[in-house]
Amino acid sequence: MVYVASGKKILEFIPATADKESMLKKIIGPSGNLRAPTLRQEDVFFVGYNAELYEKIL
């Protein structure tokens, strides 16, 4: 599972079934690297910053 903070929204992607192009557009920043912060917790990734998202996982 990949959670992406996009503004005030939190997007959820299941890599096996997600449209790869749209998922990559959300997780790759303008420099071509993963957006910061990126956190991995076992097999779940959290990309971008959203206070609500981090409160849930911490």
Buried (B, 14 or more C-beta within 10 A) or exposed (E): BBBBBEEEEBBEBEEEEBEEEEBEEBBEEEEEEEBEEBBEEEEEBBBBEBEEBEEEEE
